């Protein structure tokens, strides 16, 4: 699936299923070091990949001008301890219709990011800025959060983490996610009726030691 008029419906579906469910349904989870920059941040959108030169965010500035509206930037940087993104880039990204940022590195102006309600997922908050002189690369692919991401892959990020879904796998992952959600809904009903997780999941607890 691509970023068509139906993408809004797809994003809603992915967000409703959630990263935890889709991560168990074929989505590839990024390393848990990548977390929301502010509470409540969520995003589901096609990826636009960015590879930055060392300690430099020139490629990020270029990506904001080139990425299709509706994209989420997925950015690889090194070292992570720089503020590669802040309120200035957020304002520019909003004006271009971008949906959010996933970065395996630092950001700053976190209060402003939350005020803008612009979804940012990052590894840390850092004050030191980045240079803007080296080339880098935009489009193509990037390894972010230990996962290889290709431009056009779908990203789902919520408070549980960040999931990558390849375009070719999207329909199958969503179908498995829906099936898993339905199965879990039935499980919740049985749990509320008093059935234990041991019974429900048919767990063998014979080797668990019970102390007096």
N, C-alpha and C positions, 0 to 999 in steps of 0.2 A: 504494500500500500504506500502511496506517496502523499505529499502534503496537498491534498485536494480539498474541496469544500466539505468532504466527509471527515476530514481529519479532526474537526472539533468533536464530533461524535466519538471517534476513536479515542481521543484524549480523555474524554469523560469516562469511557469504558475502562481504560487502563487505570485511571485514578480511582475509580470505584473498586476495582479488583485489588489494587494495592501492590506495593513492591514485594511484600512478604509472600503473597499468593503467587504472583507471577514469577518470583524467584524460585519457587518450587515447581514451576510449570514450564520450564525451559528458558526463561530469561536468565541472562548472565549477570550475576551481582558484582558490582564494583567492590573494592576493598572498603571495609567499614570506616576507614579513616576519613572518608569523604562524607561530610555531615551537613545538615542545613545550617546556613549562616545565621538564620533567625527562626524562631519557633513558628511553625505553621506553614513553612515554605513547601510548596508542591509544584511539580511541573511534569507534563507529558507532551513530548513534541519530537519531531525529527532532529537528529544531530547534525551539526555543522562543525567539523573537526578543525582544531588549531594546534599547531606545534610551534612553540616559541623558542627563539634563541635564548641562550643562557642569561638569566636575570633581566630579561627584556620582554616587553609586551607590545612591541610594534605590530606583530602579527594579530594580536587581539583587536587593536584599533582597525586594522585592515578588514578583519572578519566582520566587525560590526557594520562596515559599509557594504560588504559583499554577500553576507549570508541572506538567504531568502527569508522574507517575513514569515513568522510562525516557527522558526528554528530555535533550538537551544544550542548555545555554543558549548563545545566539549573540548577542554583545553589542557594540554600537557605543558608543564613548565618545570624548570630546575634553576636554582634550588627552590624549594617550596617557600622559604622564609622571606618572601617579598609580598607587598600589597599590589598584586597584578591587576586588581579590579577595585573600583570604588564608585562613588556617586556620579562622577563625570561620565564614565563609560556606561553606567546604568541609565542615565538620562538619554544618552545617545542611542543605546540599544532599544529603549522604550519607543523613541521616535521612529526607529526603523521597523518596529513591530516584532522584535525578537521576544522569545518567551522566557528565557532564563539562561543560567550559566552553571556548568559543571566544571570545576577546575581542581586539578590535583596539586593544589598549592594555596597560597594565601590571598586574602582580600582585606579591604579595610572599609571605613565608613559604614560599619555594620548597622548603626542606628538609622542612617539614611536609607540603606538598602531595605530595612524593615518598613520604614515610612513609605517608601515607593511600592512596597509589596512585590518587589521584583525577586523571583525565586533564584537564590544562589546557594549552591552546594560546594563546599570547599574543605580543605584539610585543616586550615588554621586562619587566625587573624593576625596580620602583620602590618606594622607601621611603615617600614622602609619601602620606598617606592621602587619601581622598575625602570630600567633604561628604555628608550624608544628609538634605537638606532640600528638594530640588527634585523635581518630579514625574517627568518622563520618561514612557516608554510601554512597555508589555509586550504580547506577542502581535503579530499583524500581520506586519510585515516590517521588515528592517533591512539596511543596506548595511555589510557587514563584510568586510574584506580585499578591497575593491573589487568585491565580488559582492553582488547583491541576493538576499537570503535570505528566504523566506517560512516562517512557522511551519508545521511539518509536512513541509518538505523534509527529505531525509535528508543527514546530515553523515557523512563518513568522514575521519578525521584519523589520520595516522601520521607516522613520521619523515621521509617525503617531502613532506608538506604536508597541506593541508586541501581537500577536495573537497565541492562542493554538488551534490546530485542532486534535481531537482524531482520531486514525487510522481508526476506524470503521465508522467515519463520513466524512472522507476525500472526497470521491467521491461526496457525496451529497452537501457538502459545496462548493466544486469547481463548481459544476453544478449551484447552486444557485448564486454563485459569478459571473459566466459568464453571467447568465440571468440578474442580476442586472446591470452589466457593459453595456450590450447591451441596457437595458432600459434607463440608464442614458445617453448614447450616443445619443439616440433619443431625450431625454429631452434637451440636450445641443443644438441640432439643432433647436428645437422650441424656446428656449430662445434667440438664436442669431437672430431669425426672428422677435423678438419683443414681444413674449408671456411672460407674467409676471409669476413669481413663484406662485403668488396668484391664477391666472387662471389655471396654469398647475397642481398645487397640490390641487385645489379646496378648498382653505382655506377660512374659515369664519372669516373675519376681522371686523365684525359688531360691536364688542365690543372694538375695538381699538380706543382710543380717539385721534382725530386730533386737535391739538392746532393751533389757528390762530397766 
